């Protein structure tokens, strides 16, 4: 039975060749760079931005006239009876066919409409900026998400190493128990408990492989890889973080360049432009129209065989909407209320950011302290296990107490990893909310 367990452990080790024979080593900078180039969501976001850029034209705003060309051909057949007023004989015409060919060039141009055109152009420019900010927001969110997933992959890899070490320790204990069992110094119960603990650690190791596999697939997906199962290992072998972030600097930067805040400000500007568009109805409008036409008629009966008309035409229209059921006043009042709401949303967004920043900063500081505490706990756990193993080899400690020391060591290792990873996540969040997440790319 024991030999089978040894072979089982060897098989478990073979399940994880990527830990030692991986083909690619990739760091955070490379992960972000590849993701920014290939991620499909970012490609879609950039295309949406391009649409906003393309919309900023004089023609779309209404500065330029519209010119159209049209032509037509018509055939009309008619029968006519004419009754003279003097009571003379009725004049009848049968199967009179008229063929008409016409062509024309038309121009329509709104010269003035209460500054509506100028406002439209400003609005298109603001929408272009909104498109850029939306893309920037997507990029920032992507960098934060892929950075968090990268360090999750690092964390899970380190957990794998801890679990492999735990299996090695359990195997060493099993070897000692087996040797003592053979000479009769330990009972079968001790041997069975050692095997149970070994299997428990081996099971956790197998489950951890699935966790790492899932994280690696997620990273490949975010990077837009052709093969989501391609193998790589992270260049980072520890989770390091910056414990010297400046709170005033991050806060000031957040209130100036936070992308969500800038988008909220732009929405307020768009509401103000909507009001100006409605106010353009308070002015008269002046429109120019012109064209050049040609018409050709063919007759099969009558005094004329054919007729042609051609020439230009031009005209202007001056108008003013005097009364529209008070709808114009109602719409402008509602537009002013929307501006007030946008102002309130802006202040609310500022308050939300300040609240989120305060919570993130406190959690960041607490997790730094927790990391330092867990480092000390790990050192004590390592010393405690070394002492326990020495006593166990001398027969001065039971297997249960040795197992407790081993579990304490593994838990201390895992708690330290968790504290380091959580600190890194709060660091990422602080840089993201302050608009400095791009530093990871540099």
C-alpha positions as CSV (number, residue, x, y, z in Angstrom):
1,X,0.0,0.0,0.0
2,X,2.8,2.4,0.9
3,X,4.6,1.8,-2.4
4,X,1.4,2.7,-4.2
5,X,1.2,6.0,-2.4
6,X,4.8,6.8,-3.4
7,X,3.9,6.1,-7.0
8,X,0.8,8.2,-6.7
9,X,2.8,11.2,-5.5
10,X,5.2,10.8,-8.4
11,X,2.2,10.9,-10.7
12,X,0.9,14.1,-9.0
13,X,4.2,15.8,-9.6
14,X,4.0,14.9,-13.3
15,X,0.7,16.7,-13.5
16,X,2.4,20.1,-13.2
17,X,5.2,20.2,-15.8
18,X,4.6,23.9,-16.4
19,X,6.1,24.8,-13.1
20,X,9.5,23.6,-14.2
21,X,9.6,23.3,-18.0
22,X,7.4,26.2,-19.1
23,X,8.2,27.5,-22.6
24,X,7.4,31.2,-21.9
25,X,8.2,33.6,-19.1
26,X,6.0,36.7,-19.1
27,X,6.0,39.7,-16.9
28,X,3.2,42.2,-16.1
29,X,4.4,44.8,-18.6
30,X,4.3,42.2,-21.4
31,X,0.8,41.0,-20.3
32,X,-0.6,44.5,-20.4
33,X,1.1,45.4,-23.7
34,X,-0.2,42.3,-25.5
35,X,-3.6,42.8,-24.0
36,X,-3.9,46.4,-25.1
37,X,-3.1,45.3,-28.6
38,X,-5.3,42.2,-28.9
39,X,-8.1,42.4,-26.4
40,X,-11.4,42.3,-28.3
41,X,-13.3,44.5,-25.9
42,X,-10.7,47.3,-26.4
43,X,-10.8,46.9,-30.1
44,X,-14.6,47.4,-30.0
45,X,-14.1,50.4,-27.7
46,X,-11.6,52.0,-30.1
47,X,-14.0,51.4,-33.1
48,X,-16.8,53.2,-31.1
49,X,-14.3,56.1,-30.5
50,X,-13.6,56.2,-34.2
51,X,-17.3,56.6,-34.9
52,X,-17.4,59.7,-32.6
53,X,-14.3,61.1,-34.3
54,X,-15.8,60.6,-37.8
55,X,-19.0,62.4,-36.8
56,X,-17.2,65.7,-36.1
57,X,-17.7,67.4,-39.5
58,X,-19.1,70.7,-40.7
59,X,-21.7,68.8,-42.8
60,X,-23.0,66.8,-39.9
61,X,-23.3,69.9,-37.8
62,X,-25.4,71.6,-40.5
63,X,-22.9,74.2,-41.8
64,X,-22.9,73.0,-45.4
65,X,-25.8,73.0,-47.9
66,X,-27.4,69.9,-49.3
67,X,-27.4,69.4,-53.0
68,X,-29.5,66.8,-54.8
69,X,-29.9,65.7,-58.4
70,X,-33.2,64.2,-59.6
71,X,-34.8,63.2,-62.9
72,X,-37.9,61.5,-64.0
73,X,-39.8,60.2,-67.0
74,X,-43.6,60.0,-67.1
75,X,-46.2,58.9,-69.8
76,X,-49.8,60.0,-69.5
77,X,-52.6,58.9,-71.7
78,X,-55.9,60.8,-71.6
79,X,-59.3,61.2,-73.2
80,X,-60.9,64.7,-73.3
81,X,-64.4,66.0,-74.0
82,X,-64.8,69.8,-74.2
83,X,-68.2,71.5,-74.3
84,X,-68.1,75.0,-75.7
85,X,-70.2,77.6,-73.8
86,X,-72.0,78.7,-76.9
87,X,-73.5,75.3,-77.3
88,X,-71.6,74.3,-80.4
89,X,-70.5,70.8,-81.2
90,X,-68.5,69.0,-78.5
91,X,-64.8,68.7,-79.1
92,X,-63.5,65.2,-78.3
93,X,-59.9,64.0,-78.1
94,X,-59.1,60.3,-77.7
95,X,-55.8,58.6,-76.8
96,X,-53.8,61.7,-76.2
97,X,-50.4,60.7,-75.1
98,X,-48.0,63.1,-73.3
99,X,-44.4,62.1,-72.5
100,X,-42.5,64.1,-69.9
101,X,-38.8,64.0,-69.2
102,X,-37.4,66.2,-66.4
103,X,-34.1,66.7,-64.6
104,X,-33.2,69.1,-61.9
105,X,-30.4,70.1,-59.5
106,X,-31.6,71.4,-56.1
107,X,-29.8,73.2,-53.3
108,X,-31.0,73.8,-49.8
109,X,-29.1,75.7,-47.2
110,X,-30.0,76.9,-43.7
111,X,-28.2,80.2,-43.4
112,X,-29.3,81.0,-39.9
113,X,-31.3,79.0,-37.3
114,X,-30.6,80.7,-34.0
115,X,-27.0,79.5,-33.6
116,X,-28.3,75.9,-33.7
117,X,-25.6,74.9,-36.2
118,X,-22.8,76.3,-34.2
119,X,-24.1,74.5,-31.1
120,X,-24.4,71.2,-33.0
121,X,-20.7,71.5,-34.0
122,X,-19.7,72.1,-30.3
123,X,-21.8,69.1,-29.3
124,X,-20.1,66.9,-31.8
125,X,-16.7,68.0,-30.5
126,X,-17.8,67.2,-26.9
127,X,-19.1,63.8,-28.0
128,X,-15.7,63.1,-29.6
129,X,-14.1,63.9,-26.2
130,X,-16.6,61.6,-24.5
131,X,-15.7,58.9,-26.9
132,X,-12.0,59.3,-26.0
133,X,-12.8,59.3,-22.3
134,X,-14.9,56.1,-22.7
135,X,-12.0,54.4,-24.4
136,X,-9.6,55.7,-21.7
137,X,-11.9,54.4,-19.0
138,X,-12.0,51.0,-20.7
139,X,-8.2,50.9,-21.0
140,X,-7.8,51.9,-17.3
141,X,-10.3,49.2,-16.2
142,X,-8.6,46.7,-18.5
143,X,-5.1,47.4,-17.1
144,X,-6.5,47.2,-13.5
145,X,-8.3,43.9,-14.3
146,X,-5.4,42.2,-16.1
147,X,-2.9,43.4,-13.4
148,X,-5.1,41.9,-10.7
149,X,-5.4,38.6,-12.6
150,X,-1.7,38.5,-13.3
151,X,-0.9,38.8,-9.6
152,X,-3.7,36.3,-8.8
153,X,-1.8,33.9,-11.1
154,X,1.4,34.7,-9.2
155,X,-0.4,34.1,-5.9
156,X,-1.8,30.8,-7.0
157,X,1.6,29.6,-8.3
158,X,3.1,30.4,-4.9
159,X,0.2,28.5,-3.3
160,X,1.1,25.6,-5.5
161,X,4.7,25.7,-4.3
162,X,3.5,25.8,-0.7
163,X,1.2,22.8,-1.2
164,X,4.0,20.9,-3.0
165,X,6.2,21.5,0.0
166,X,3.4,20.4,2.3
167,X,3.2,17.1,0.3
168,X,6.9,16.7,0.6
169,X,6.7,17.1,4.4
170,X,3.8,14.7,4.6
171,X,5.8,12.2,2.5
172,X,8.8,12.5,4.8
173,X,6.6,11.9,7.8
174,X,5.0,8.9,6.1
175,X,8.5,7.5,5.5
176,X,9.5,7.9,9.1
177,X,6.2,6.3,10.3
178,X,6.6,3.4,7.9
179,X,10.2,2.8,9.2
180,X,9.1,2.8,12.8
181,X,6.0,0.7,12.1
182,X,8.2,-1.9,10.5
183,X,10.3,-2.2,13.7
184,X,7.1,-2.0,15.9
185,X,7.7,1.3,17.6
186,X,4.6,2.9,16.1
187,X,1.1,1.5,15.8
188,X,-1.0,0.9,12.7
189,X,-3.1,3.8,13.7
190,X,-0.1,6.1,13.4
191,X,0.6,4.7,9.9
192,X,-3.0,5.1,8.8
193,X,-3.2,8.7,10.1
194,X,0.0,9.6,8.2
195,X,-1.4,8.2,5.0
196,X,-4.7,10.2,5.5
197,X,-2.7,13.4,6.0
198,X,-0.6,12.6,2.9
199,X,-3.7,12.0,0.8
200,X,-5.3,15.2,2.2
201,X,-2.3,17.3,1.1
202,X,-2.1,15.5,-2.3
203,X,-5.8,16.3,-2.9
204,X,-5.3,20.0,-2.2
205,X,-2.3,20.0,-4.6
206,X,-4.5,18.5,-7.4
207,X,-7.3,21.0,-6.7
208,X,-4.7,23.9,-6.8
209,X,-3.7,22.8,-10.3
210,X,-7.2,23.5,-11.5
211,X,-7.2,27.0,-9.9
212,X,-3.9,27.8,-11.7
213,X,-5.2,26.4,-14.9
214,X,-8.3,28.6,-14.7
215,X,-6.3,31.8,-13.9
216,X,-3.9,31.1,-16.9
217,X,-6.9,30.6,-19.3
218,X,-8.4,33.9,-18.0
219,X,-5.1,35.7,-18.7
220,X,-4.8,34.2,-22.2
221,X,-8.4,35.3,-22.9
222,X,-7.8,38.8,-21.7
223,X,-4.6,39.0,-23.9
224,X,-6.6,37.9,-26.9
225,X,-4.4,34.8,-27.4
226,X,-5.1,32.4,-30.2
227,X,-4.8,29.5,-27.9
228,X,-6.3,30.0,-24.4
229,X,-4.4,27.0,-23.1
230,X,-0.9,28.2,-24.1
231,X,1.6,27.6,-21.3
232,X,3.6,30.3,-19.6
233,X,4.9,31.2,-16.1
234,X,5.0,34.6,-14.4
235,X,8.3,36.4,-14.2
236,X,7.4,37.5,-10.7
237,X,8.2,35.0,-8.0
238,X,6.8,37.2,-5.1
239,X,4.0,39.7,-4.8
240,X,5.7,43.0,-4.3
241,X,3.8,46.2,-3.7
242,X,4.6,49.9,-3.1
243,X,4.2,50.7,0.5
244,X,5.2,54.4,0.0
245,X,2.2,55.7,-2.0
246,X,1.4,59.3,-1.2
247,X,-2.1,59.9,0.0
248,X,-2.3,63.7,-0.8
249,X,-0.8,63.2,-4.3
250,X,-3.2,60.4,-5.2
251,X,-6.2,62.3,-3.8
252,X,-5.4,65.5,-5.7
253,X,-4.8,63.5,-8.9
254,X,-8.1,61.8,-8.5
255,X,-10.0,65.0,-8.2
256,X,-8.3,66.4,-11.3
257,X,-8.1,63.5,-13.8
258,X,-10.3,60.7,-12.7
259,X,-11.9,59.5,-15.9
260,X,-15.4,58.8,-14.4
261,X,-15.4,62.3,-13.0
262,X,-14.4,63.8,-16.3
263,X,-17.2,61.9,-18.0
264,X,-19.7,63.2,-15.5
265,X,-18.5,66.8,-16.2
266,X,-18.8,66.2,-19.9
267,X,-22.4,65.0,-19.5
268,X,-23.2,68.3,-17.8
269,X,-21.6,70.2,-20.7
270,X,-23.8,68.2,-23.1
271,X,-26.9,69.1,-21.1
272,X,-26.0,72.8,-21.4
273,X,-25.5,72.5,-25.1
274,X,-28.9,70.8,-25.4
275,X,-30.4,73.8,-23.7
276,X,-28.7,76.1,-26.2
277,X,-30.1,74.0,-29.1
278,X,-33.6,74.4,-27.7
279,X,-33.0,78.2,-27.3
280,X,-32.3,78.5,-31.0
281,X,-36.0,78.1,-31.5
282,X,-36.4,81.6,-29.9
283,X,-34.8,83.1,-33.1
284,X,-36.1,83.4,-36.6
285,X,-34.7,81.2,-39.3
286,X,-33.4,82.0,-42.8
287,X,-33.1,79.3,-45.5
288,X,-31.8,79.5,-49.0
289,X,-33.0,77.2,-51.8
290,X,-32.1,77.1,-55.4
291,X,-31.8,74.9,-58.4
292,X,-31.7,74.4,-62.1
293,X,-34.3,72.4,-64.0
294,X,-35.0,71.0,-67.4
295,X,-38.3,69.6,-68.7
296,X,-39.1,68.1,-72.1
297,X,-42.6,67.3,-73.3
298,X,-43.6,65.1,-76.2
299,X,-47.2,65.4,-77.6
300,X,-48.9,63.2,-80.2
301,X,-51.9,65.5,-80.6
302,X,-52.4,69.2,-80.4
303,X,-50.8,72.4,-81.8
304,X,-47.3,71.5,-80.6
305,X,-45.2,68.5,-81.2
306,X,-42.8,69.0,-78.3
307,X,-41.9,71.6,-75.7
308,X,-38.9,72.3,-73.5
309,X,-38.5,74.4,-70.4
310,X,-35.2,75.0,-68.6
311,X,-33.5,77.6,-66.3
312,X,-32.5,78.4,-62.7
313,X,-34.6,79.2,-59.7
314,X,-33.6,80.7,-56.4
315,X,-35.4,81.8,-53.3
316,X,-35.1,82.5,-49.6
317,X,-37.4,81.6,-46.7
318,X,-37.6,83.7,-43.6
319,X,-39.7,82.4,-40.8
320,X,-40.4,82.5,-37.1
321,X,-42.4,80.1,-34.9
322,X,-44.8,82.5,-33.0
323,X,-46.7,80.0,-30.9
324,X,-46.4,76.2,-30.5
325,X,-48.7,75.6,-27.5
326,X,-46.0,76.6,-25.0
327,X,-44.0,73.5,-25.8
328,X,-40.8,75.5,-26.5
329,X,-41.0,77.1,-23.0
330,X,-41.7,73.7,-21.4
331,X,-38.8,72.0,-23.2
332,X,-36.3,74.7,-22.1
333,X,-37.5,74.5,-18.5
334,X,-37.0,70.8,-18.5
335,X,-33.5,71.3,-20.0
336,X,-32.5,73.6,-17.2
337,X,-33.7,71.0,-14.7
338,X,-31.5,68.4,-16.4
339,X,-28.6,70.7,-16.1
340,X,-29.3,71.0,-12.3
341,X,-29.4,67.2,-12.1
342,X,-26.1,66.9,-13.9
343,X,-24.6,69.3,-11.4
344,X,-26.0,67.2,-8.6
345,X,-24.7,64.0,-10.2
346,X,-21.3,65.6,-10.5
347,X,-21.2,66.5,-6.8
348,X,-22.5,63.0,-6.0
349,X,-19.7,61.5,-8.1
350,X,-17.1,63.5,-6.2
351,X,-18.5,62.3,-2.9
352,X,-18.5,58.7,-4.1
353,X,-14.9,59.0,-5.2
354,X,-13.8,60.5,-1.9
355,X,-15.7,57.7,0.0
356,X,-14.1,55.0,-2.2
357,X,-10.7,56.5,-1.8
358,X,-10.9,56.7,2.0
359,X,-12.0,53.1,2.2
360,X,-9.3,51.9,-0.2
361,X,-6.6,53.9,1.6
362,X,-7.6,52.5,5.0
363,X,-7.6,48.9,3.6
364,X,-4.3,49.5,1.9
365,X,-2.7,50.6,5.1
366,X,-4.2,47.8,7.2
367,X,-3.1,45.2,4.7
368,X,0.5,46.5,4.8
369,X,0.5,46.1,8.6
370,X,-1.2,42.7,8.2
371,X,1.5,41.6,5.7
372,X,4.2,42.6,8.2
373,X,2.4,40.7,10.9
374,X,2.0,37.6,8.8
375,X,5.7,37.6,7.8
376,X,6.5,37.5,11.5
377,X,4.0,34.7,12.0
378,X,5.5,32.7,9.2
379,X,8.9,33.0,10.7
380,X,7.6,31.7,14.0
381,X,5.7,28.9,12.2
382,X,8.8,27.8,10.4
383,X,10.8,27.7,13.6
384,X,8.0,25.9,15.4
385,X,7.9,23.2,12.7
386,X,11.6,22.7,12.7
387,X,11.5,22.1,16.5
388,X,8.5,19.8,16.1
389,X,10.2,17.7,13.4
390,X,13.4,17.4,15.4
391,X,11.4,16.2,18.4
392,X,9.3,13.9,16.2
393,X,12.4,12.2,14.8
394,X,13.6,11.7,18.4
395,X,10.3,10.1,19.3
396,X,9.5,12.9,21.7
397,X,6.4,14.2,19.9
398,X,3.3,12.6,18.6
399,X,2.2,12.6,15.0
400,X,-0.9,14.6,15.7
401,X,1.2,17.4,17.2
402,X,3.6,17.3,14.3
403,X,0.6,17.6,11.9
404,X,-0.6,20.6,13.8
405,X,2.7,22.3,13.4
406,X,2.7,21.4,9.7
407,X,-0.8,22.8,9.2
408,X,0.1,25.9,11.1
409,X,3.1,26.4,8.8
410,X,0.9,26.0,5.7
411,X,-1.8,28.3,7.0
412,X,0.8,31.0,7.8
413,X,2.2,30.8,4.3
414,X,-1.3,31.0,2.8
415,X,-2.3,34.0,5.1
416,X,0.9,35.8,4.1
417,X,0.1,35.3,0.4
418,X,-3.5,36.5,0.9
419,X,-2.3,39.6,2.7
420,X,0.3,40.4,0.0
421,X,-2.3,39.9,-2.8
422,X,-4.9,42.0,-1.1
423,X,-2.4,44.8,-0.5
424,X,-1.5,44.6,-4.2
425,X,-5.2,44.8,-5.2
426,X,-5.7,47.9,-3.1
427,X,-2.6,49.5,-4.6
428,X,-4.1,48.8,-8.1
429,X,-7.4,50.3,-7.0
430,X,-5.7,53.4,-5.7
431,X,-3.7,53.9,-8.8
432,X,-6.8,53.3,-11.0
433,X,-9.1,55.8,-9.1
434,X,-6.3,58.4,-9.2
435,X,-5.7,58.0,-13.0
436,X,-2.2,56.6,-12.5
437,X,-2.8,53.0,-13.4
438,X,-0.8,53.5,-16.6
439,X,2.3,53.4,-14.5
440,X,2.1,49.6,-14.6
441,X,2.7,49.8,-18.4
442,X,5.8,51.9,-17.9
